[in-house]
Amino acid sequence: CFYRHPRYGETASFDTLRAEWNSLRLNAVSTVIVGDFNAHHTHWLRHSHSVTPEGTYLKQIVYDEGLKQCVRSPTRGIYLLDLVPSDARDCLTVEVLSEIADHRALYIRFSSPPLPMETLSRDVWLCGSANWSGLKHLISGQCWDWISSGSPGVYRLPLFPSAPLTPG
């Protein structure tokens, strides 16, 4: 949530917002910024009284960051001051509701499509059902001289003829 005091030409608060947003969005799928921006730009925000330096600056930030401003109706009197810039373009709808105090409320609906799911398979070893005495017998019946000889080679256990054991 963001609030910018209405001061002609003041843009430093937008730089602060941008820096904070850039640090928070790193671990996000998408972001939504909601606030009273108190900026005017008649070419971009159709319910404005003029093109102001702060409106021009904000417009450039929104475009540079690939955001979309989602509010289309006036939110304070005849002006659009409460904005919802977001990179969740296709998942977000904003409805301007009735007035609360001196601003209209915003109803923001986020509808995400189902995330794709991938079914993974895995090998499960049932250790409780293993033939431990057979494995112990198999291992004790092997010649392990190659360990002390220092000459690595590929060996196969008779129980697992397709699984090579590579010492070292």
N, C-alpha and C positions, 0 to 999 in steps of 0.2 A: 504494500500500500504506500502511496506517495502523495505528498502535498507540497506544492510550490506556492509560496506567498506571491500574490499578484504584484510584481514589480517590473515595470517596463525595462526591457533590455537585460534583465538578470538571467544568465544562462549557466552559472556555476553549479546550481543545484542539479541541472541535467547531467553535468559531467560526473557529479557524485552518484547520481542514480545509475548512470551507465556503468561506472566502475563497480558498484555493488552488484548490479545485475550480471555483469560479466563474471564476477567471482562465484555467484550462486548458480548460474546456469550450467556450469561444467558437469555437474552430476545429475542433470535433469533431462528428461525426454523432451519436454517443452516448458515454456514459461508464459506466465500471464502477469502483466503489471496493471494494477488498478490504482487510479488516483485522480486527485483534483490538480490538474496541471496548470490551470490558469494561463493558457497560451492561446493566441488567436492566429489563424492563417486562413483567409477566405478561400484560397484556391485548394486547400487540403481539408480543412475542417469547415465545411460549408456554413455552419451556424456560428460564424465569427463576425466581429465588427470591422476587422482590418487585417493586414499582414504585419505582424510585429516581429522584432528581432528574435524573441524567445520562441515564437511560433515557427519561424523559419529554421532556427537551430534544432528544435525538437523534431520537426519534419525530417531533417537531414539525418538525425540519429536513428529515427524509426526506419527510414529507408536503408541506411548503411548497415543496420543490424538485421535486416530481413524480416522486420516485424510488420504486422498489419494492425491498424487502428480499427477496432471493432464496433465502436459506438457511432450511430448515424443520426441520432436525434438530439435536440437540445437537452441539457441536463441542469441548467440554471437559468431561469428566465427564458430568453430567446437564444441563449448561447450554449455552445457545446464546450464545456470546460472539464468534465469528468471523462477521462479517456481510459481505454483498455487496449494498450498495445500488446500483441502476443505473436509468438511464432507457431501457435497451434491453430493455424488458419482454418483448416477444414473441420476442426472439432469444437469450435467455440461459437456460441451465439449469445448476443447481448440484447436484452430488452430493457428499455427505459420505462420505469414504473412511475407511480405517483410521487408527489413532492413530500420530502421529509425535511423540515426546517427550510433552508433556502436552496436545497438541491433535490433533484429527483433521484430516487433509488435506482440501482442497476441490478438486474437479475441476470447472472452469468451462468449459462448452461454449458457444461463440458461433456461431450459425448465422444468417447473413444471407441474406435472399432476394436473388435476382439483381437488380441495379440496372437500372432501365429504361434502354434505350438508344434514342437518337433518331438516325436517319440524316439527315445533312445533305448538301445538294448545293451545289456551288460551281462557278463559272466558272473554267476553266483556260486560261490564255493560253500557247500554244506559241510562245514568242519565237523559237526556232530555225527555225520554219517560216513565220514572218511574211514578207509581201511588202514588205520594207523599201524597195526601190527604188520600188515602186508608191505606197507611203505618202509617200515623199519627193516624188515627182512630184505627187501630189494636193495636198500642203501647199504646195509651191512655186507651184502654179497658182492658188492662192486670192488674193483681194484682201484685204490686211491693213490697209487704210487706217483702218478703224474703230478700230484700236488707238491711233493718234495723234490721232484726231478727238475722243476723250473722250466720245463718245456711245455708251453701251452698247446693245446690241440682241441679238436672238436670230438666230443664223446657223446654216445647215446645210451640212455638207460633202456633196458629191454621193455620196461613197463610203458614207456612213452617213446616208441621208435621214431616218431616224426619230430620230437622236440630235442634239438641239440643242446648239450651243455657245453658252454665255452668257459673253460677255467680262466682265472686271472682277471 
